[in-house]
Amino acid sequence: MSQSSATKTAGEAADEAQGELYDFLVVSNRLPVDRVEEGSGSGWRRSPGGLVTALAPVMEKSDGAWVGWHGAPDEVLEPFEHEGITILPVPLTAQEVENYYEGFSNATLWPLYHDVIAPPEFHRAWWDSYQRVNQRFADAAAERAAEGATVWVQDYQLQLVPAMLRRLRPDLKIGFFNHIPFPPQEIFAQLPWRRQVLEGLLGADLLGFQRPNDAANFARAARRYARAAGKGSRLVVTDPAHDGEWSPRERTVRAEAFPISIDTARISELAERPEIIERARQIRHDLGDPTTIMLGVDRLDYTKGIRHRLKAFEELLTDGRARVGDVTLIQVASPSRERVEQYRILREEIEGTVGRINGTFDTMQHTAVRYLHHSYPVEEMVALYLAADVMLVTALRDGMNLVAKEYVAARRDGTGALVLSEFAGAADQLKQALLVNPHDIAGLKDAITTAISLPRGVAARRMKAMRRQIVVHNVEEWSASFLARLKEVCP
């Protein structure tokens, strides 16, 4: 664009966005902005998520656009510009939100990809909606991509988009990143539409996964169920002939690991602010200044192992290995998919467990578990990280778990201990954490007691090693390495 985004009026930016073609597009289920009320009307603010943090600088430098849903069903928005990023909204109806998003994405794919911790549901109406919505996203990207543009598709809600884009625009460089695990082929095989999903993903030139095992699981499934050839991370597929071509064309797809990370510098900077340090002191004081504060921060999801964590803590209190007044657990459980039945049941179970623990072990001065069913701004989260002596990440299955990395980034003084599930992708990078199998309640209890009593020097060595890892491998390094590799593998 010839005119700086800083000097455009809102109307000029909107008019320009109507017909502009872009050299770099991100396609994700949600846009990188959230609607906020401003006086008598509403406006937009940049979303706080790690993906937005990683890609916003890239998009600002490369004249990029972001294709996604803005979060409100049955509303059509025109393209607009926000903080140097062109926003290309894709509309969804309320029925599509129910079938494509809550249904196929989060009641079929999510449990299936997380090792069937909860049973997935398979409904043809959900699958039909998933196909229609994916095609709408692909059409929107294809319409606004310049010749030879780079398109980076994000996550499990849009697995059909790469192949749909390739059919529409074979000139594009197409990347895909899967933010959640990819299951072993024996589990993936349950999906009635396994071939179609694999063929959708194989439309990309480069497929990124959180862990090497996830990439290997995908490659094995692609060879088994989608007739891909090749060895290791290299997959050879045959595309059908396009207009003007006489025969099918062989193409190479790469499936590789690119573990995502966080904006380490921002978390570290917040952890140094006097007002946030003071807030951390206030949190401890409000809890009665216990010797040890343990912290869990999760979406309220059955994959996060919250029930296992509470069970281990309850048994430690029962055994006398922990005592209320000495130890308090703060559990932040941010609301998640509350219209889905499994999530409503989970909330009732966890709140019932917290009530039982507190009813049994609370004293007049101290509480055993401070349960917070809220979402908090990043400043409050950093204060919680500073207040907590022990961070508990007990996911039963997790693509990465950025909370573990955020805790490490906040502990600039080298204090604190991280108890980390070996089933979270972060365990591959944060090897100095106290790694646990959360299904092993006895082992989890031992890890918690070790973390509480970890000698200061040992804790400092572990924390400093983990901080070195996330300082080097931050979220900017993640996006840069993926895009550099995509450019390398594309012909």
Secondary structure, DSSP 4 states (H G I P E B T S, - for coil): --S-TTT--HHHHHHHHHH--EEEEEEEEE-SEEEEEETTEEEEEE--SHHHHHHHHHHHHTTEEEEEE-S-TT-----EEETTEEEEE----HHHIIIIIIIIIIIIIHHHHTTTSS-----HHHHHHHHHHHHHHHHHHHHHEEEEEEEEEESGGGTTHHHHHHHH-TTSEEEEE--S----HHHHTT-TTHHHHHHHHTTSSEEEESSHHHHHHHHHHHHHHS--B-STTEEEEEEPP-TT-SS-EEEEEEEEE------HHHHHHHHT-HHHHHHHHHHHHHTT--SEEEEEEEES-GGG-HHHHHHHHHHHHHHTSS-BTTEEEEEEEE---TTSHHHHHHHHHHHHHHHHHHHHH--SS--SEEEE-S---HHHHHHHHHH-SEEEE--SSBS--HHHHHHHHH-TTS--EEEEETTBGGGGT-TTSEEE-TT-HHHHHHHHHHHHT--HHHHHHHHHHHHHHHHHS-HHHHHHHHHHHHHHH--
